[in-house]
Amino acid sequence: MSVYGPVVKIHPVVLASISDSYERRNEGASRVIGTLLGTIDKHSIEVTNCFSVPHNESEDEVAVDMEFAKNMYELHKRVSPTEVIIGWYATGFDITEHSVLIHEYYSREATNPIHLTVDTALQSGKMNIRAYVSAQMGVPGRTVGVMFTPLSVKYIYYDTERIGVDLLQRTRAAPSRTKGLTSDLSQVGGAASRVQDMLTTVLAYIEDVLPVADRSFVIDLFQSGKVTADNSVGRFLTDLVNKVPTISAEDFENMLNSNINDLLMVTYLSNLTQAQIALNEKLVLL
């Protein structure tokens, strides 16, 4: 539970990368650590990427390959210049004494970095994910300690990440725990079904809000009906209706057919190019 501070928003690709690095850890290693990348605004910290950092850890000391971490960050900046170092992660359920030393290094790389713990061993029966920020405590001029304060954690995703998340969810019900990728047509059909379900929910809400005599007037959302109207929902529905472009059915059909023809032409040219390359390779071998 958060005491104070920004909200930490984590993308699924970050959790997948941490789990993968834990599964590929060196023999005998109890945990893995790595750098968190993302963006920071006034009220939230968005974790969009990460990479693991080699380290050796024992009861007495910890050694982290700082040069590797710097080189990896430089490479990441070439691909995603907007992503900056926002903290570090470690697998495990608890914060250890060595975490303070590692956190001190990241404090030099980022302002007030966060520390993310991921319980990949499922010690509590599930993958607990917690985020912390450090604060110094003690008497000035004497021994000063570090206290890790928890932050709120939320899970968000881009539309492209949603496909992978939905696929992983379907593997839970499969006996073999595996699931193949669906075709493009199946994905379009699934998306259309979800849109239809959402429209059904909206229509059911409108039917419950509007009295029988006023159901022909969608604009009159605030009359008393079975359910008390919510002003915020009414505003959202108004914005939704206004965003729908005004276009005739004939123009829409022509536009759709034109786009389909363009797609089929690109597909045909792609297949033709592949066939020509394959034929050229066989002629070279003669």
Secondary structure, 3 states (H helix, E strand, C coil): CCCCCCEEEECHHHHHHHHHHHHCCCCCCCCCEEEEEEEECCCEEEEEEEEEECEEECCCCEEECHHHHHHHHHHHHHHCCCCEEEEEEEECCCCCHHHHHHHHHHHHHCCCCEEEEECCCCCCCCCCEEEEEEEEEECCCCCEEEEEEEECEEECCCHHHHHHHHHHHHHCCCCCCCCCCCCHHHHHHHHHHHHHHHHHHHHHHHHHHCCHHHCCCCCCCCCCCCCCCCHHHHHHHHHHHHHCCCCCHHHHHHHHHHHHHHHHHHHHHHHHHHHHHHHHHHHHHC
